[in-house]
Amino acid sequence: MPTYNYTCKKCDHIQEEFRHMADCNDPTKCDKCGAKALKSLSTPALHLVWGEDKFAREHEIEGNGVRSYV
């Protein structure tokens, strides 16, 4: 699920929420004051999770022990 930013109309608090794309425009409740928070523009975030593969394991064993994602 994507992450969306919501800004409170009362206290300007910005919070992140994981939501389905179909529900992204629905308002939510502010974590701080409980007022209505609406979806706001944010920079896209992409979180890639790499599975265990042969190259990564060999690099960790033979290399410096740090997995690098290119």
DAQUIDA-V492015 format. One record per residue. N is the residue number from 1. PHI is phi as a letter, one per 40 degrees, with the letter a starting at -180 (999 if undefined). OMEGA is omega in whole degrees, -180 to 180 (NA if undefined). Layout:
BEGIN
{{N,PHI,OMEGA} {N,PHI,OMEGA}}
END
This chain:
BEGIN
{{1,999,179} {2,c,176} {3,b,179} {4,b,175} {5,c,177} {6,b,-179} {7,b,180} {8,c,179} {9,c,-176} {10,c,-174} {11,b,180} {12,g,176} {13,c,179} {14,b,180} {15,b,178} {16,b,176} {17,a,172} {18,c,-179} {19,a,172} {20,c,-179} {21,c,-180} {22,c,-177} {23,b,-171} {24,c,-177} {25,c,178} {26,c,178} {27,c,178} {28,b,-180} {29,c,179} {30,c,178} {31,c,-176} {32,c,-172} {33,b,178} {34,g,179} {35,c,-179} {36,c,176} {37,b,-178} {38,b,180} {39,c,179} {40,b,179} {41,c,179} {42,a,176} {43,c,-180} {44,c,177} {45,b,179} {46,b,180} {47,b,180} {48,b,177} {49,b,-179} {50,c,177} {51,c,177} {52,c,177} {53,b,-174} {54,c,-178} {55,c,-178} {56,c,179} {57,c,180} {58,c,179} {59,c,180} {60,c,-179} {61,c,-175} {62,c,-176} {63,c,-176} {64,c,179} {65,g,-179} {66,b,179} {67,c,177} {68,b,179} {69,b,-179} {70,b,NA}}
END
